[in-house]
C-alpha cells in the first residue's frame, strides 16, 4: 500500500494520480477516471476533480493508496 501525506486540506483525484506517477499525463488520468478504473473508498469514482481527503483509500491498477 502506498501512503500519501497531504500538505493541504485535499487534493483532486487526477492530481493525485499524476503526483504518484500512476499515469503518464493529466489526459491519461482523466481517461482512467472516465472509464471507471479508479475506486474511492471501495466505489467507482467518475468525478475527475473529486476532493481526496485524509482517510480516503484510492485503488487503481492494482495499487492501493492511503491518504494521510
Z-matrix of the N, CA and C atoms (Angstrom, degrees):
N
C 1 1.464
C 2 1.533 1 108.49
N 3 1.308 2 115.37 1 135.51
C 4 1.465 3 122.39 2 176.04
C 5 1.528 4 107.86 3 -88.40
N 6 1.325 5 117.16 4 134.25
C 7 1.457 6 120.82 5 174.24
C 8 1.521 7 108.08 6 -108.32
N 9 1.330 8 115.62 7 127.68
C 10 1.462 9 121.46 8 -178.66
C 11 1.519 10 108.72 9 -116.86
N 12 1.318 11 116.31 10 121.32
C 13 1.461 12 122.41 11 -179.59
C 14 1.526 13 109.71 12 -91.18
N 15 1.330 14 116.10 13 118.76
C 16 1.467 15 120.60 14 178.22
C 17 1.525 16 110.27 15 -77.32
N 18 1.317 17 115.88 16 141.42
C 19 1.466 18 120.03 17 175.75
C 20 1.531 19 110.76 18 -108.03
N 21 1.334 20 116.14 19 2.31
C 22 1.460 21 121.57 20 177.99
C 23 1.527 22 108.10 21 -139.74
N 24 1.321 23 117.11 22 -174.39
C 25 1.466 24 121.53 23 -176.78
C 26 1.533 25 111.74 24 -64.52
N 27 1.337 26 116.86 25 -37.88
C 28 1.463 27 121.27 26 -178.93
C 29 1.519 28 109.48 27 -157.25
N 30 1.352 29 115.30 28 170.23
C 31 1.462 30 122.06 29 172.53
C 32 1.529 31 106.68 30 -136.51
N 33 1.322 32 116.98 31 142.62
C 34 1.463 33 120.20 32 178.11
C 35 1.525 34 109.09 33 -71.64
N 36 1.326 35 116.25 34 146.11
C 37 1.456 36 122.21 35 -175.22
C 38 1.525 37 113.16 36 -53.67
N 39 1.336 38 117.65 37 -49.26
C 40 1.468 39 118.73 38 -177.28
C 41 1.527 40 111.55 39 -66.41
N 42 1.335 41 117.11 40 -31.17
C 43 1.466 42 119.91 41 177.78
C 44 1.523 43 110.76 42 -69.57
N 45 1.326 44 116.95 43 -35.79
C 46 1.459 45 120.81 44 177.27
C 47 1.526 46 110.77 45 -64.43
N 48 1.319 47 116.85 46 -45.20
C 49 1.466 48 120.37 47 179.03
C 50 1.526 49 110.95 48 -60.40
N 51 1.329 50 116.41 49 -40.60
C 52 1.469 51 120.25 50 178.52
C 53 1.528 52 111.28 51 -68.78
N 54 1.318 53 117.17 52 -45.22
C 55 1.469 54 121.04 53 -177.23
C 56 1.524 55 111.25 54 -60.62
N 57 1.333 56 117.11 55 -36.94
C 58 1.465 57 121.03 56 179.88
C 59 1.531 58 112.12 57 -84.93
N 60 1.320 59 116.85 58 1.19
C 61 1.466 60 124.29 59 178.73
C 62 1.531 61 112.16 60 58.23
N 63 1.336 62 115.55 61 37.16
C 64 1.461 63 120.70 62 175.59
C 65 1.523 64 110.36 63 -84.81
N 66 1.326 65 116.18 64 -14.68
C 67 1.463 66 123.36 65 175.14
C 68 1.529 67 107.28 66 -132.58
N 69 1.321 68 116.26 67 160.89
C 70 1.460 69 120.43 68 -176.81
C 71 1.523 70 113.63 69 -86.36
N 72 1.341 71 116.40 70 -22.85
C 73 1.463 72 119.18 71 -176.09
C 74 1.523 73 110.35 72 -154.68
N 75 1.318 74 114.61 73 168.91
C 76 1.455 75 119.94 74 175.56
C 77 1.516 76 111.50 75 -63.65
N 78 1.329 77 116.00 76 -36.43
C 79 1.467 78 120.24 77 178.32
C 80 1.527 79 111.44 78 -62.87
N 81 1.318 80 115.87 79 -41.51
C 82 1.462 81 119.43 80 178.52
C 83 1.531 82 110.10 81 -67.41
N 84 1.323 83 117.22 82 -38.18
C 85 1.466 84 121.15 83 177.65
C 86 1.528 85 110.26 84 -59.47
N 87 1.337 86 116.47 85 -46.07
C 88 1.464 87 120.41 86 178.59
C 89 1.522 88 111.14 87 -61.37
N 90 1.320 89 116.64 88 -40.96
C 91 1.458 90 121.28 89 -178.60
C 92 1.532 91 111.90 90 -63.88
N 93 1.337 92 117.77 91 -46.43
C 94 1.467 93 119.01 92 -177.51
C 95 1.524 94 111.44 93 -66.87
N 96 1.341 95 117.01 94 -32.06
C 97 1.463 96 119.86 95 175.93
C 98 1.532 97 109.71 96 -70.36
N 99 1.333 98 117.37 97 -46.79
C 100 1.473 99 121.95 98 178.31
C 101 1.530 100 111.97 99 -55.94
N 102 1.327 101 116.06 100 -38.55
C 103 1.468 102 121.38 101 -176.52
C 104 1.529 103 112.84 102 -80.71
N 105 1.333 104 117.52 103 -4.69
C 106 1.465 105 120.75 104 176.44
C 107 1.518 106 114.70 105 82.32
N 108 1.334 107 117.17 106 25.33
C 109 1.465 108 121.10 107 -178.78
C 110 1.525 109 113.87 108 -87.86
N 111 1.330 110 117.26 109 -3.15
C 112 1.466 111 120.75 110 -175.95
C 113 1.531 112 109.61 111 -114.46
N 114 1.337 113 115.00 112 131.84
C 115 1.459 114 120.88 113 176.61
C 116 1.520 115 109.40 114 -107.94
N 117 1.322 116 115.76 115 138.23
C 118 1.461 117 122.32 116 173.97
C 119 1.522 118 106.43 117 -118.39
N 120 1.324 119 115.82 118 115.48
C 121 1.470 120 121.65 119 -178.65
C 122 1.526 121 111.93 120 52.23
N 123 1.343 122 115.75 121 41.51
C 124 1.462 123 121.26 122 173.97
C 125 1.514 124 116.06 123 87.16
N 126 1.332 125 117.99 124 -1.80
C 127 1.464 126 121.13 125 -179.61
C 128 1.524 127 110.29 126 -123.26
N 129 1.327 128 115.81 127 145.16
C 130 1.461 129 120.29 128 179.48
C 131 1.524 130 109.13 129 -60.60
N 132 1.330 131 115.53 130 132.07
C 133 1.472 132 121.71 131 -179.24
C 134 1.524 133 109.06 132 -114.72
N 135 1.342 134 116.13 133 119.65
C 136 1.465 135 121.39 134 -179.12
C 137 1.528 136 112.57 135 -102.72
N 138 1.333 137 117.71 136 -6.28
C 139 1.471 138 120.31 137 -178.73
C 140 1.529 139 108.83 138 -85.68
N 141 1.315 140 115.70 139 113.25
C 142 1.466 141 120.87 140 -177.77
C 143 1.528 142 111.74 141 -62.68
N 144 1.296 143 116.25 142 -34.96
C 145 1.460 144 120.60 143 -176.53
C 146 1.536 145 112.22 144 -103.42
N 147 1.335 146 116.19 145 25.59
C 148 1.468 147 119.98 146 176.87
C 149 1.521 148 108.92 147 -55.46
N 150 1.316 149 116.46 148 137.15
C 151 1.460 150 121.36 149 -178.78
C 152 1.531 151 108.99 150 -82.65
N 153 1.313 152 115.07 151 114.08
C 154 1.450 153 121.53 152 -179.62
C 155 1.524 154 107.87 153 -94.13
N 156 1.331 155 115.73 154 125.35
C 157 1.460 156 121.51 155 -174.77
C 158 1.533 157 110.58 156 -121.87
N 159 1.329 158 117.10 157 167.33
C 160 1.468 159 119.43 158 178.65
C 161 1.525 160 111.62 159 -54.38
N 162 1.326 161 115.65 160 137.81
C 163 1.458 162 121.66 161 -179.07
C 164 1.516 163 113.11 162 97.74
N 165 1.328 164 117.87 163 -17.27
C 166 1.459 165 121.22 164 178.84
C 167 1.527 166 110.12 165 -73.03
N 168 1.333 167 115.00 166 147.89
C 169 1.462 168 121.29 167 175.48
C 170 1.522 169 108.12 168 -121.38
N 171 1.320 170 115.43 169 123.51
C 172 1.461 171 122.99 170 179.23
C 173 1.521 172 107.54 171 -105.45
N 174 1.338 173 116.53 172 137.70
C 175 1.457 174 121.01 173 174.56
C 176 1.516 175 108.51 174 -123.90
N 177 1.346 176 115.24 175 129.94
C 178 1.456 177 120.64 176 179.53
C 179 1.519 178 109.03 177 -158.75
N 180 1.301 179 116.22 178 131.65
C 181 1.468 180 122.97 179 172.68
C 182 1.527 181 112.14 180 53.12
N 183 1.330 182 116.10 181 43.58
C 184 1.453 183 120.78 182 178.23
C 185 1.523 184 115.08 183 78.04
N 186 1.320 185 117.54 184 1.78
C 187 1.463 186 122.28 185 179.81
C 188 1.523 187 109.92 186 -107.02
N 189 1.334 188 115.94 187 143.80
C 190 1.462 189 121.80 188 171.51
C 191 1.513 190 107.31 189 -114.65
N 192 1.325 191 115.15 190 134.35
C 193 1.460 192 121.12 191 179.82
C 194 1.520 193 108.38 192 -120.55
N 195 1.323 194 116.27 193 123.08
C 196 1.450 195 121.88 194 174.79
C 197 1.521 196 107.35 195 -99.87
N 198 1.333 197 115.84 196 124.25
C 199 1.459 198 120.82 197 -179.61
C 200 1.530 199 108.36 198 -94.43
N 201 1.328 200 114.63 199 127.49
C 202 1.483 201 120.04 200 -177.68
C 203 1.520 202 110.17 201 -114.77
